[in-house]
Amino acid sequence: MANNSNGLFTFLAGMAIGAAAVWLFTTERGEEVRQEMKDKLNEMKSNLEKQKDNDGRPA
């Protein structure tokens, strides 16, 4: 049981350290990051639809 608790603590500590690093080193505002992610997802969706239209061949 102690092993599971230690592993969970390590995982949560790693997540907290990673979140803090992202927060400290990000160069863009949250709105800009969300817009960039939205644009990338729309681009991926478009590419998948093109592949579907081409019977699975790469676009």
mmCIF file as Biopython writes it, N, C-alpha, C and O atoms, coordinates in Angstrom:
data_model
#
loop_
_atom_site.group_PDB
_atom_site.id
_atom_site.type_symbol
_atom_site.label_atom_id
_atom_site.label_alt_id
_atom_site.label_comp_id
_atom_site.label_asym_id
_atom_site.label_entity_id
_atom_site.label_seq_id
_atom_site.pdbx_PDB_ins_code
_atom_site.Cartn_x
_atom_site.Cartn_y
_atom_site.Cartn_z
_atom_site.occupancy
_atom_site.B_iso_or_equiv
_atom_site.auth_seq_id
_atom_site.auth_asym_id
_atom_site.pdbx_PDB_model_num
ATOM 1   N N  . MET A ? 1  ? 0.817   -1.197 0.000   1.0 0.0 1  A 1 
ATOM 2   C CA . MET A ? 1  ? 0.000   0.000  0.000   1.0 0.0 1  A 1 
ATOM 3   C C  . MET A ? 1  ? 0.860   1.260  0.000   1.0 0.0 1  A 1 
ATOM 4   O O  . MET A ? 1  ? 0.520   2.251  -0.647  1.0 0.0 1  A 1 
ATOM 5   N N  . ALA A ? 2  ? 1.957   1.219  0.716   1.0 0.0 2  A 1 
ATOM 6   C CA . ALA A ? 2  ? 2.840   2.383  0.785   1.0 0.0 2  A 1 
ATOM 7   C C  . ALA A ? 2  ? 3.435   2.687  -0.579  1.0 0.0 2  A 1 
ATOM 8   O O  . ALA A ? 2  ? 3.662   3.850  -0.909  1.0 0.0 2  A 1 
ATOM 9   N N  . ASN A ? 3  ? 3.687   1.662  -1.370  1.0 0.0 3  A 1 
ATOM 10  C CA . ASN A ? 3  ? 4.243   1.874  -2.710  1.0 0.0 3  A 1 
ATOM 11  C C  . ASN A ? 3  ? 3.281   2.652  -3.592  1.0 0.0 3  A 1 
ATOM 12  O O  . ASN A ? 3  ? 3.699   3.539  -4.335  1.0 0.0 3  A 1 
ATOM 13  N N  . ASN A ? 4  ? 1.996   2.326  -3.515  1.0 0.0 4  A 1 
ATOM 14  C CA . ASN A ? 4  ? 1.000   3.030  -4.315  1.0 0.0 4  A 1 
ATOM 15  C C  . ASN A ? 4  ? 0.885   4.486  -3.907  1.0 0.0 4  A 1 
ATOM 16  O O  . ASN A ? 4  ? 0.758   5.362  -4.762  1.0 0.0 4  A 1 
ATOM 17  N N  . SER A ? 5  ? 0.929   4.753  -2.617  1.0 0.0 5  A 1 
ATOM 18  C CA . SER A ? 5  ? 0.841   6.132  -2.130  1.0 0.0 5  A 1 
ATOM 19  C C  . SER A ? 5  ? 2.051   6.933  -2.582  1.0 0.0 5  A 1 
ATOM 20  O O  . SER A ? 5  ? 1.918   8.090  -2.978  1.0 0.0 5  A 1 
ATOM 21  N N  . ASN A ? 6  ? 3.222   6.330  -2.527  1.0 0.0 6  A 1 
ATOM 22  C CA . ASN A ? 6  ? 4.446   7.002  -2.954  1.0 0.0 6  A 1 
ATOM 23  C C  . ASN A ? 6  ? 4.402   7.292  -4.450  1.0 0.0 6  A 1 
ATOM 24  O O  . ASN A ? 6  ? 4.811   8.369  -4.885  1.0 0.0 6  A 1 
ATOM 25  N N  . GLY A ? 7  ? 3.916   6.351  -5.228  1.0 0.0 7  A 1 
ATOM 26  C CA . GLY A ? 7  ? 3.816   6.552  -6.673  1.0 0.0 7  A 1 
ATOM 27  C C  . GLY A ? 7  ? 2.831   7.649  -7.022  1.0 0.0 7  A 1 
ATOM 28  O O  . GLY A ? 7  ? 3.077   8.443  -7.930  1.0 0.0 7  A 1 
ATOM 29  N N  . LEU A ? 8  ? 1.728   7.700  -6.313  1.0 0.0 8  A 1 
ATOM 30  C CA . LEU A ? 8  ? 0.730   8.742  -6.553  1.0 0.0 8  A 1 
ATOM 31  C C  . LEU A ? 8  ? 1.296   10.109 -6.202  1.0 0.0 8  A 1 
ATOM 32  O O  . LEU A ? 8  ? 1.110   11.078 -6.937  1.0 0.0 8  A 1 
ATOM 33  N N  . PHE A ? 9  ? 1.995   10.177 -5.061  1.0 0.0 9  A 1 
ATOM 34  C CA . PHE A ? 9  ? 2.608   11.444 -4.664  1.0 0.0 9  A 1 
ATOM 35  C C  . PHE A ? 9  ? 3.621   11.902 -5.706  1.0 0.0 9  A 1 
ATOM 36  O O  . PHE A ? 9  ? 3.654   13.080 -6.062  1.0 0.0 9  A 1 
ATOM 37  N N  . THR A ? 10 ? 4.445   10.984 -6.195  1.0 0.0 10 A 1 
ATOM 38  C CA . THR A ? 10 ? 5.450   11.319 -7.213  1.0 0.0 10 A 1 
ATOM 39  C C  . THR A ? 10 ? 4.780   11.823 -8.483  1.0 0.0 10 A 1 
ATOM 40  O O  . THR A ? 10 ? 5.228   12.801 -9.081  1.0 0.0 10 A 1 
ATOM 41  N N  . PHE A ? 11 ? 3.714   11.159 -8.889  1.0 0.0 11 A 1 
ATOM 42  C CA . PHE A ? 11 ? 2.984   11.566 -10.091 1.0 0.0 11 A 1 
ATOM 43  C C  . PHE A ? 11 ? 2.405   12.974 -9.934  1.0 0.0 11 A 1 
ATOM 44  O O  . PHE A ? 11 ? 2.546   13.816 -10.821 1.0 0.0 11 A 1 
ATOM 45  N N  . LEU A ? 12 ? 1.749   13.218 -8.790  1.0 0.0 12 A 1 
ATOM 46  C CA . LEU A ? 12 ? 1.144   14.527 -8.560  1.0 0.0 12 A 1 
ATOM 47  C C  . LEU A ? 12 ? 2.210   15.621 -8.446  1.0 0.0 12 A 1 
ATOM 48  O O  . LEU A ? 12 ? 2.015   16.734 -8.935  1.0 0.0 12 A 1 
ATOM 49  N N  . ALA A ? 13 ? 3.328   15.304 -7.803  1.0 0.0 13 A 1 
ATOM 50  C CA . ALA A ? 13 ? 4.415   16.282 -7.700  1.0 0.0 13 A 1 
ATOM 51  C C  . ALA A ? 13 ? 4.967   16.604 -9.084  1.0 0.0 13 A 1 
ATOM 52  O O  . ALA A ? 13 ? 5.264   17.763 -9.374  1.0 0.0 13 A 1 
ATOM 53  N N  . GLY A ? 14 ? 5.107   15.605 -9.933  1.0 0.0 14 A 1 
ATOM 54  C CA . GLY A ? 14 ? 5.586   15.823 -11.293 1.0 0.0 14 A 1 
ATOM 55  C C  . GLY A ? 14 ? 4.632   16.694 -12.096 1.0 0.0 14 A 1 
ATOM 56  O O  . GLY A ? 14 ? 5.058   17.561 -12.860 1.0 0.0 14 A 1 
ATOM 57  N N  . MET A ? 15 ? 3.334   16.455 -11.916 1.0 0.0 15 A 1 
ATOM 58  C CA . MET A ? 15 ? 2.343   17.282 -12.610 1.0 0.0 15 A 1 
ATOM 59  C C  . MET A ? 15 ? 2.433   18.733 -12.149 1.0 0.0 15 A 1 
ATOM 60  O O  . MET A ? 15 ? 2.358   19.653 -12.964 1.0 0.0 15 A 1 
ATOM 61  N N  . ALA A ? 16 ? 2.594   18.936 -10.847 1.0 0.0 16 A 1 
ATOM 62  C CA . ALA A ? 16 ? 2.681   20.296 -10.315 1.0 0.0 16 A 1 
ATOM 63  C C  . ALA A ? 16 ? 3.931   21.001 -10.820 1.0 0.0 16 A 1 
ATOM 64  O O  . ALA A ? 16 ? 3.878   22.178 -11.176 1.0 0.0 16 A 1 
ATOM 65  N N  . ILE A ? 17 ? 5.043   20.301 -10.853 1.0 0.0 17 A 1 
ATOM 66  C CA . ILE A ? 17 ? 6.285   20.895 -11.355 1.0 0.0 17 A 1 
ATOM 67  C C  . ILE A ? 17 ? 6.147   21.227 -12.836 1.0 0.0 17 A 1 
ATOM 68  O O  . ILE A ? 17 ? 6.582   22.292 -13.274 1.0 0.0 17 A 1 
ATOM 69  N N  . GLY A ? 18 ? 5.552   20.339 -13.600 1.0 0.0 18 A 1 
ATOM 70  C CA . GLY A ? 18 ? 5.358   20.595 -15.025 1.0 0.0 18 A 1 
ATOM 71  C C  . GLY A ? 18 ? 4.444   21.776 -15.276 1.0 0.0 18 A 1 
ATOM 72  O O  . GLY A ? 18 ? 4.719   22.599 -16.149 1.0 0.0 18 A 1 
ATOM 73  N N  . ALA A ? 19 ? 3.356   21.870 -14.522 1.0 0.0 19 A 1 
ATOM 74  C CA . ALA A ? 19 ? 2.434   22.996 -14.684 1.0 0.0 19 A 1 
ATOM 75  C C  . ALA A ? 19 ? 3.115   24.306 -14.328 1.0 0.0 19 A 1 
ATOM 76  O O  . ALA A ? 19 ? 2.912   25.316 -15.001 1.0 0.0 19 A 1 
ATOM 77  N N  . ALA A ? 20 ? 3.922   24.296 -13.275 1.0 0.0 20 A 1 
ATOM 78  C CA . ALA A ? 20 ? 4.631   25.510 -12.879 1.0 0.0 20 A 1 
ATOM 79  C C  . ALA A ? 20 ? 5.638   25.920 -13.946 1.0 0.0 20 A 1 
ATOM 80  O O  . ALA A ? 20 ? 5.795   27.109 -14.226 1.0 0.0 20 A 1 
ATOM 81  N N  . ALA A ? 21 ? 6.318   24.950 -14.541 1.0 0.0 21 A 1 
ATOM 82  C CA . ALA A ? 21 ? 7.289   25.256 -15.587 1.0 0.0 21 A 1 
ATOM 83  C C  . ALA A ? 21 ? 6.601   25.867 -16.804 1.0 0.0 21 A 1 
ATOM 84  O O  . ALA A ? 21 ? 7.094   26.839 -17.376 1.0 0.0 21 A 1 
ATOM 85  N N  . VAL A ? 22 ? 5.483   25.306 -17.192 1.0 0.0 22 A 1 
ATOM 86  C CA . VAL A ? 22 ? 4.740   25.854 -18.333 1.0 0.0 22 A 1 
ATOM 87  C C  . VAL A ? 22 ? 4.290   27.275 -18.028 1.0 0.0 22 A 1 
ATOM 88  O O  . VAL A ? 22 ? 4.414   28.168 -18.865 1.0 0.0 22 A 1 
ATOM 89  N N  . TRP A ? 23 ? 3.772   27.475 -16.839 1.0 0.0 23 A 1 
ATOM 90  C CA . TRP A ? 23 ? 3.291   28.802 -16.445 1.0 0.0 23 A 1 
ATOM 91  C C  . TRP A ? 23 ? 4.427   29.822 -16.443 1.0 0.0 23 A 1 
ATOM 92  O O  . TRP A ? 23 ? 4.234   30.967 -16.853 1.0 0.0 23 A 1 
ATOM 93  N N  . LEU A ? 24 ? 5.598   29.419 -15.988 1.0 0.0 24 A 1 
ATOM 94  C CA . LEU A ? 24 ? 6.735   30.342 -15.915 1.0 0.0 24 A 1 
ATOM 95  C C  . LEU A ? 24 ? 7.332   30.656 -17.278 1.0 0.0 24 A 1 
ATOM 96  O O  . LEU A ? 24 ? 7.763   31.782 -17.523 1.0 0.0 24 A 1 
ATOM 97  N N  . PHE A ? 25 ? 7.360   29.673 -18.158 1.0 0.0 25 A 1 
ATOM 98  C CA . PHE A ? 25 ? 8.089   29.823 -19.410 1.0 0.0 25 A 1 
ATOM 99  C C  . PHE A ? 25 ? 7.224   30.101 -20.628 1.0 0.0 25 A 1 
ATOM 100 O O  . PHE A ? 25 ? 7.758   30.275 -21.724 1.0 0.0 25 A 1 
ATOM 101 N N  . THR A ? 26 ? 5.930   30.148 -20.474 1.0 0.0 26 A 1 
ATOM 102 C CA . THR A ? 26 ? 5.081   30.419 -21.632 1.0 0.0 26 A 1 
ATOM 103 C C  . THR A ? 26 ? 5.262   31.861 -22.088 1.0 0.0 26 A 1 
ATOM 104 O O  . THR A ? 26 ? 5.438   32.764 -21.270 1.0 0.0 26 A 1 
ATOM 105 N N  . THR A ? 27 ? 5.219   32.063 -23.372 1.0 0.0 27 A 1 
ATOM 106 C CA . THR A ? 27 ? 5.439   33.392 -23.934 1.0 0.0 27 A 1 
ATOM 107 C C  . THR A ? 27 ? 4.145   34.013 -24.448 1.0 0.0 27 A 1 
ATOM 108 O O  . THR A ? 27 ? 4.128   35.172 -24.861 1.0 0.0 27 A 1 
ATOM 109 N N  . GLU A ? 28 ? 3.070   33.243 -24.422 1.0 0.0 28 A 1 
ATOM 110 C CA . GLU A ? 28 ? 1.808   33.729 -24.960 1.0 0.0 28 A 1 
ATOM 111 C C  . GLU A ? 28 ? 0.745   33.766 -23.869 1.0 0.0 28 A 1 
ATOM 112 O O  . GLU A ? 28 ? 0.822   33.041 -22.877 1.0 0.0 28 A 1 
ATOM 113 N N  . ARG A ? 29 ? -0.231  34.610 -24.070 1.0 0.0 29 A 1 
ATOM 114 C CA . ARG A ? 29 ? -1.367  34.660 -23.161 1.0 0.0 29 A 1 
ATOM 115 C C  . ARG A ? 29 ? -2.266  33.456 -23.400 1.0 0.0 29 A 1 
ATOM 116 O O  . ARG A ? 29 ? -2.208  32.823 -24.454 1.0 0.0 29 A 1 
ATOM 117 N N  . GLY A ? 30 ? -3.090  33.149 -22.417 1.0 0.0 30 A 1 
ATOM 118 C CA . GLY A ? 30 ? -3.974  31.994 -22.510 1.0 0.0 30 A 1 
ATOM 119 C C  . GLY A ? 30 ? -4.887  32.042 -23.721 1.0 0.0 30 A 1 
ATOM 120 O O  . GLY A ? 30 ? -5.121  31.022 -24.370 1.0 0.0 30 A 1 
ATOM 121 N N  . GLU A ? 31 ? -5.402  33.221 -24.027 1.0 0.0 31 A 1 
ATOM 122 C CA . GLU A ? 31 ? -6.291  33.362 -25.187 1.0 0.0 31 A 1 
ATOM 123 C C  . GLU A ? 31 ? -5.565  33.008 -26.471 1.0 0.0 31 A 1 
ATOM 124 O O  . GLU A ? 31 ? -6.132  32.367 -27.355 1.0 0.0 31 A 1 
ATOM 125 N N  . GLU A ? 32 ? -4.306  33.428 -26.575 1.0 0.0 32 A 1 
ATOM 126 C CA . GLU A ? 32 ? -3.525  33.148 -27.781 1.0 0.0 32 A 1 
ATOM 127 C C  . GLU A ? 32 ? -3.230  31.655 -27.908 1.0 0.0 32 A 1 
ATOM 128 O O  . GLU A ? 32 ? -3.289  31.098 -29.004 1.0 0.0 32 A 1 
ATOM 129 N N  . VAL A ? 33 ? -2.913  31.015 -26.790 1.0 0.0 33 A 1 
ATOM 130 C CA . VAL A ? 33 ? -2.635  29.584 -26.804 1.0 0.0 33 A 1 
ATOM 131 C C  . VAL A ? 33 ? -3.887  28.808 -27.203 1.0 0.0 33 A 1 
ATOM 132 O O  . VAL A ? 33 ? -3.812  27.889 -28.018 1.0 0.0 33 A 1 
ATOM 133 N N  . ARG A ? 34 ? -5.044  29.172 -26.631 1.0 0.0 34 A 1 
ATOM 134 C CA . ARG A ? 34 ? -6.289  28.494 -26.984 1.0 0.0 34 A 1 
ATOM 135 C C  . ARG A ? 34 ? -6.623  28.673 -28.462 1.0 0.0 34 A 1 
ATOM 136 O O  . ARG A ? 34 ? -7.075  27.729 -29.109 1.0 0.0 34 A 1 
ATOM 137 N N  . GLN A ? 35 ? -6.406  29.874 -29.006 1.0 0.0 35 A 1 
ATOM 138 C CA . GLN A ? 35 ? -6.687  30.111 -30.420 1.0 0.0 35 A 1 
ATOM 139 C C  . GLN A ? 35 ? -5.753  29.291 -31.302 1.0 0.0 35 A 1 
ATOM 140 O O  . GLN A ? 35 ? -6.179  28.729 -32.312 1.0 0.0 35 A 1 
ATOM 141 N N  . GLU A ? 36 ? -4.473  29.222 -30.917 1.0 0.0 36 A 1 
ATOM 142 C CA . GLU A ? 36 ? -3.516  28.435 -31.690 1.0 0.0 36 A 1 
ATOM 143 C C  . GLU A ? 36 ? -3.890  26.954 -31.665 1.0 0.0 36 A 1 
ATOM 144 O O  . GLU A ? 36 ? -3.814  26.273 -32.688 1.0 0.0 36 A 1 
ATOM 145 N N  . MET A ? 37 ? -4.292  26.458 -30.497 1.0 0.0 37 A 1 
ATOM 146 C CA . MET A ? 37 ? -4.718  25.059 -30.398 1.0 0.0 37 A 1 
ATOM 147 C C  . MET A ? 37 ? -5.957  24.814 -31.246 1.0 0.0 37 A 1 
ATOM 148 O O  . MET A ? 37 ? -6.056  23.790 -31.922 1.0 0.0 37 A 1 
ATOM 149 N N  . LYS A ? 38 ? -6.901  25.748 -31.213 1.0 0.0 38 A 1 
ATOM 150 C CA . LYS A ? 38 ? -8.122  25.618 -32.010 1.0 0.0 38 A 1 
ATOM 151 C C  . LYS A ? 38 ? -7.778  25.579 -33.502 1.0 0.0 38 A 1 
ATOM 152 O O  . LYS A ? 38 ? -8.329  24.768 -34.246 1.0 0.0 38 A 1 
ATOM 153 N N  . ASP A ? 39 ? -6.876  26.448 -33.933 1.0 0.0 39 A 1 
ATOM 154 C CA . ASP A ? 39 ? -6.465  26.478 -35.338 1.0 0.0 39 A 1 
ATOM 155 C C  . ASP A ? 39 ? -5.810  25.159 -35.749 1.0 0.0 39 A 1 
ATOM 156 O O  . ASP A ? 39 ? -6.097  24.627 -36.821 1.0 0.0 39 A 1 
ATOM 157 N N  . LYS A ? 40 ? -4.930  24.632 -34.894 1.0 0.0 40 A 1 
ATOM 158 C CA . LYS A ? 40 ? -4.252  23.369 -35.205 1.0 0.0 40 A 1 
ATOM 159 C C  . LYS A ? 40 ? -5.252  22.220 -35.273 1.0 0.0 40 A 1 
ATOM 160 O O  . LYS A ? 40 ? -5.155  21.370 -36.158 1.0 0.0 40 A 1 
ATOM 161 N N  . LEU A ? 41 ? -6.217  22.185 -34.345 1.0 0.0 41 A 1 
ATOM 162 C CA . LEU A ? 41 ? -7.224  21.129 -34.376 1.0 0.0 41 A 1 
ATOM 163 C C  . LEU A ? 41 ? -8.086  21.219 -35.628 1.0 0.0 41 A 1 
ATOM 164 O O  . LEU A ? 41 ? -8.422  20.195 -36.223 1.0 0.0 41 A 1 
ATOM 165 N N  . ASN A ? 42 ? -8.447  22.431 -36.032 1.0 0.0 42 A 1 
ATOM 166 C CA . ASN A ? 42 ? -9.226  22.597 -37.264 1.0 0.0 42 A 1 
ATOM 167 C C  . ASN A ? 42 ? -8.418  22.157 -38.475 1.0 0.0 42 A 1 
ATOM 168 O O  . ASN A ? 42 ? -8.968  21.573 -39.409 1.0 0.0 42 A 1 
ATOM 169 N N  . GLU A ? 43 ? -7.122  22.430 -38.467 1.0 0.0 43 A 1 
ATOM 170 C CA . GLU A ? 43 ? -6.257  22.004 -39.570 1.0 0.0 43 A 1 
ATOM 171 C C  . GLU A ? 43 ? -6.183  20.478 -39.626 1.0 0.0 43 A 1 
ATOM 172 O O  . GLU A ? 43 ? -6.254  19.889 -40.705 1.0 0.0 43 A 1 
ATOM 173 N N  . MET A ? 44 ? -6.041  19.841 -38.463 1.0 0.0 44 A 1 
ATOM 174 C CA . MET A ? 44 ? -6.004  18.382 -38.419 1.0 0.0 44 A 1 
ATOM 175 C C  . MET A ? 44 ? -7.328  17.791 -38.890 1.0 0.0 44 A 1 
ATOM 176 O O  . MET A ? 44 ? -7.343  16.796 -39.615 1.0 0.0 44 A 1 
ATOM 177 N N  . LYS A ? 45 ? -8.433  18.398 -38.482 1.0 0.0 45 A 1 
ATOM 178 C CA . LYS A ? 45 ? -9.760  17.921 -38.896 1.0 0.0 45 A 1 
ATOM 179 C C  . LYS A ? 45 ? -9.904  18.015 -40.411 1.0 0.0 45 A 1 
ATOM 180 O O  . LYS A ? 45 ? -10.413 17.098 -41.056 1.0 0.0 45 A 1 
ATOM 181 N N  . SER A ? 46 ? -9.449  19.132 -40.968 1.0 0.0 46 A 1 
ATOM 182 C CA . SER A ? 46 ? -9.529  19.325 -42.412 1.0 0.0 46 A 1 
ATOM 183 C C  . SER A ? 46 ? -8.703  18.269 -43.143 1.0 0.0 46 A 1 
ATOM 184 O O  . SER A ? 46 ? -9.144  17.712 -44.148 1.0 0.0 46 A 1 
ATOM 185 N N  . ASN A ? 47 ? -7.505  17.998 -42.633 1.0 0.0 47 A 1 
ATOM 186 C CA . ASN A ? 47 ? -6.653  16.987 -43.262 1.0 0.0 47 A 1 
ATOM 187 C C  . ASN A ? 47 ? -7.288  15.606 -43.195 1.0 0.0 47 A 1 
ATOM 188 O O  . ASN A ? 47 ? -7.209  14.840 -44.156 1.0 0.0 47 A 1 
ATOM 189 N N  . LEU A ? 48 ? -7.918  15.280 -42.070 1.0 0.0 48 A 1 
ATOM 190 C CA . LEU A ? 48 ? -8.580  13.978 -41.952 1.0 0.0 48 A 1 
ATOM 191 C C  . LEU A ? 48 ? -9.756  13.864 -42.913 1.0 0.0 48 A 1 
ATOM 192 O O  . LEU A ? 48 ? -9.984  12.804 -43.497 1.0 0.0 48 A 1 
ATOM 193 N N  . GLU A ? 49 ? -10.502 14.955 -43.078 1.0 0.0 49 A 1 
ATOM 194 C CA . GLU A ? 49 ? -11.624 14.939 -44.024 1.0 0.0 49 A 1 
ATOM 195 C C  . GLU A ? 49 ? -11.128 14.774 -45.447 1.0 0.0 49 A 1 
ATOM 196 O O  . GLU A ? 49 ? -11.764 14.083 -46.243 1.0 0.0 49 A 1 
ATOM 197 N N  . LYS A ? 50 ? -9.998  15.396 -45.789 1.0 0.0 50 A 1 
ATOM 198 C CA . LYS A ? 50 ? -9.423  15.231 -47.127 1.0 0.0 50 A 1 
ATOM 199 C C  . LYS A ? 50 ? -9.005  13.789 -47.353 1.0 0.0 50 A 1 
ATOM 200 O O  . LYS A ? 50 ? -9.224  13.236 -48.431 1.0 0.0 50 A 1 
ATOM 201 N N  . GLN A ? 51 ? -8.394  13.169 -46.326 1.0 0.0 51 A 1 
ATOM 202 C CA . GLN A ? 51 ? -7.989  11.762 -46.450 1.0 0.0 51 A 1 
ATOM 203 C C  . GLN A ? 51 ? -9.210  10.879 -46.644 1.0 0.0 51 A 1 
ATOM 204 O O  . GLN A ? 51 ? -9.180  9.937  -47.436 1.0 0.0 51 A 1 
ATOM 205 N N  . LYS A ? 52 ? -10.286 11.182 -45.921 1.0 0.0 52 A 1 
ATOM 206 C CA . LYS A ? 52 ? -11.503 10.393 -46.036 1.0 0.0 52 A 1 
ATOM 207 C C  . LYS A ? 52 ? -12.064 10.513 -47.459 1.0 0.0 52 A 1 
ATOM 208 O O  . LYS A ? 52 ? -12.517 9.527  -48.040 1.0 0.0 52 A 1 
ATOM 209 N N  . ASP A ? 53 ? -12.029 11.729 -48.011 1.0 0.0 53 A 1 
ATOM 210 C CA . ASP A ? 53 ? -12.533 11.945 -49.368 1.0 0.0 53 A 1 
ATOM 211 C C  . ASP A ? 53 ? -11.675 11.248 -50.408 1.0 0.0 53 A 1 
ATOM 212 O O  . ASP A ? 53 ? -12.162 10.902 -51.484 1.0 0.0 53 A 1 
ATOM 213 N N  . ASN A ? 54 ? -10.394 11.039 -50.096 1.0 0.0 54 A 1 
ATOM 214 C CA . ASN A ? 54 ? -9.477  10.385 -51.032 1.0 0.0 54 A 1 
ATOM 215 C C  . ASN A ? 54 ? -9.357  8.891  -50.742 1.0 0.0 54 A 1 
ATOM 216 O O  . ASN A ? 54 ? -8.339  8.284  -51.074 1.0 0.0 54 A 1 
ATOM 217 N N  . ASP A ? 55 ? -10.367 8.295  -50.135 1.0 0.0 55 A 1 
ATOM 218 C CA . ASP A ? 55 ? -10.402 6.869  -49.816 1.0 0.0 55 A 1 
ATOM 219 C C  . ASP A ? 55 ? -9.211  6.451  -48.952 1.0 0.0 55 A 1 
ATOM 220 O O  . ASP A ? 55 ? -8.662  5.363  -49.132 1.0 0.0 55 A 1 
ATOM 221 N N  . GLY A ? 56 ? -8.815  7.310  -48.020 1.0 0.0 56 A 1 
ATOM 222 C CA . GLY A ? 56 ? -7.772  6.942  -47.076 1.0 0.0 56 A 1 
ATOM 223 C C  . GLY A ? 56 ? -6.360  7.225  -47.529 1.0 0.0 56 A 1 
ATOM 224 O O  . GLY A ? 56 ? -5.416  7.033  -46.763 1.0 0.0 56 A 1 
ATOM 225 N N  . ARG A ? 57 ? -6.193  7.679  -48.765 1.0 0.0 57 A 1 
ATOM 226 C CA . ARG A ? 57 ? -4.841  8.008  -49.226 1.0 0.0 57 A 1 
ATOM 227 C C  . ARG A ? 57 ? -4.447  9.348  -48.629 1.0 0.0 57 A 1 
ATOM 228 O O  . ARG A ? 57 ? -5.301  10.217 -48.456 1.0 0.0 57 A 1 
ATOM 229 N N  . PRO A ? 58 ? -3.153  9.537  -48.305 1.0 0.0 58 A 1 
ATOM 230 C CA . PRO A ? 58 ? -2.704  10.816 -47.746 1.0 0.0 58 A 1 
ATOM 231 C C  . PRO A ? 58 ? -3.027  11.967 -48.684 1.0 0.0 58 A 1 
ATOM 232 O O  . PRO A ? 58 ? -2.898  11.849 -49.903 1.0 0.0 58 A 1 
ATOM 233 N N  . ALA A ? 59 ? -3.444  13.071 -48.103 1.0 0.0 59 A 1 
ATOM 234 C CA . ALA A ? 59 ? -3.817  14.258 -48.879 1.0 0.0 59 A 1 
ATOM 235 C C  . ALA A ? 59 ? -2.604  14.985 -49.378 1.0 0.0 59 A 1 
ATOM 236 O O  . ALA A ? 59 ? -2.731  16.008 -50.051 1.0 0.0 59 A 1 
#
